[in-house]
Amino acid sequence: MKTPSSESAGVLNAIGNCYFRNKDLANAMHYLNKSEAMALKVGDSARYAKILGDKALIYEEKGNLKDAVHLLKQDIFYSQKFKIDKNEMYASILLAKILLKLKDTDKVEEILDRAGNIASSKSYYRSSLKEVIELKLSILNGRNPEKELLLRRQLKQIDEYLLSTNGNTVLQRSHWLIQKKKYENDTNKIRLELEQGERMKKIYILILILTISLSIVLYHSLNKKLKAKRIKLENDRLLFEQKLNDASSDIDAYTEYLENKNKQISILENELEVIKTTTSRHLNDEKRKLQEMLSTHLMTDENWNAFKREFINQHTDFYNAIMENFPELKESNLKIIMLQKLDFNNYEMSNLLGVTIDAVKKSKQRLKKKLGDKYDLLFEIIDYK
C-alpha cells in the first residue's frame, strides 16, 4: 500500500482494534494515534471519525468515562458534518450507554431518538434499532407504561424479524436445533441402552437359574457316581491289601526258604570236603550225588525269576527307586543288591549264588567302581526301612 493513504490508515486502525480485543490498551492506543494522524494527513474524514469512537472505547475500558464522552461527541459531530450516518448511529448508541453509567440522562433520549431514526432507515440496521429500544426501556423503567408497551411491541417485531433474517441469530437458532437434536439422540440412545441392559439382566437371571438347576442335577448325578466309585475303590483297596499281605507272607517265606537253603548248602559243602580227602569209589559216587543236590539248592535262573517277582511285590518302592536312580545296573548287580536288602552276608550270598566269597566281594567292588559317587546313595536306599 501507498503511504500515506486511506488504506494505510485503515490497516493501522485494524491493528489497534486487534490489540484492544486482546486487552493490550497501550499498543491499541499507539496504533490508533498513528491511524488518526494518517487519516488527517490524507483528509479521510470518515476514518478520522471512526478512530475517535475507537479511542473512546479505550478510555471507557480504562474507566475514564468523561474523556470517552468527549471523544464520542466529537465523533458524532464529524459524522453529522460529513453525513456518515452509520458511524453516527454507532457513536450515539455507545455515548448513550456511557451517559447512563454516569447517570447523566438529560440528553440520552434525544441522542437515542437520532440513532433510532438512522437505524429505522435501513433494514440491515435492525440489530442496532433493537439496542436503541432496549436502552430506551431501561431509561423509562416503568415510568410511562403506554410508551413502554409501544416500545416492547416494536422490540417483539424486531426480534421476530431478526430471528428469520439476522445471520448470527439464525446461526444461533440452528445451533440450538442441532444441540436439541443431539440431546434427543443421546436421550434415545441412553433409553435404548437401558432397555437393552434390562433385557440382558433378565437373560442373565434366566441363565443363572438354568445354570443353578443344571448344577444341582449334575451335582446329584456326580455325587452318585462318586459314591459308587468310592465303594469300588474301597473294595479294590481291601483286595490290594490282601494281595499285599499275601505277597508279604510269600517274600518272608521265600527269605526263610533261602536261609534254609543256605544251611543245607553249608552241610553239603562240609560233606563234600570230607569226601575230597578219600579216594573210595563208593565215596566218589556219594560225592557226585552230593554235588547234584548242592546244585539244586543254588539260585538258578528259574529260582531267581520267582524270587525277583516276590521281591518286587514286597519292596515295590525300593525296586522302583533302584531302577530310577541306577538304570545302568545289570541283572547280576540286582541279585547282590536284593540279597543285601534282605540282610544276607557275603557268605550266604556266595552259597545261594554258587560262587566264592571272593567272587561276591569282587562283584561288590566292581559295582562300587561302576557307580562311583552314587555308590553311597545306593546303600542309603538299601538301608532305608
Helices and strands as residue ranges (DSSP letters): H 6-21, H 25-42, H 45-62, H 65-81, H 85-101, H 108-121, G 123-125, H 126-140, H 145-165, H 167-276, H 281-297, H 301-314, H 316-325, H 331-341, H 346-353, H 357-371, H 374-383
